[in-house]
Amino acid sequence: MDWKLVGVTFGAIFLAELGDKTQLATFLMTAKSGSPWAVFLGSSLALVLASLLGVLAGAWLSKLIPPTYLQLGAAAGFVIIGCLMFYQVWRGG
């Protein structure tokens, strides 16, 4: 097991998830339901399943497409989303 990779992955995902819509949704669901452990269990299982799908898709795609191209595609996707968000704010929508 590559523990350095485990640590880097944990740090990146943890920081990316802080304050995002998933965390806000779990915050609101907990406040509304009053059942923090049920919300924790449900949200944890959902994140594990979403991560599993990402790992499986990444493993499959990396056999077909070189990792450099996958990184470029992901970066381009983030840039496009950022530009669309900027444009939406700029035009007042």
MODELLER restraints for C-alpha pairs under 7 A, 6 or more apart:
rsr = mdl.restraints
at = mdl.atoms
rsr.add(forms.Gaussian(group=physical.xy_distance, feature=features.Distance(at['CA:17:A'], at['CA:23:A']), mean=6.87, stdev=0.5))
rsr.add(forms.Gaussian(group=physical.xy_distance, feature=features.Distance(at['CA:26:A'], at['CA:39:A']), mean=6.66, stdev=0.5))
rsr.add(forms.Gaussian(group=physical.xy_distance, feature=features.Distance(at['CA:29:A'], at['CA:39:A']), mean=6.89, stdev=0.5))
rsr.add(forms.Gaussian(group=physical.xy_distance, feature=features.Distance(at['CA:30:A'], at['CA:36:A']), mean=5.15, stdev=0.5))
rsr.add(forms.Gaussian(group=physical.xy_distance, feature=features.Distance(at['CA:30:A'], at['CA:39:A']), mean=6.09, stdev=0.5))
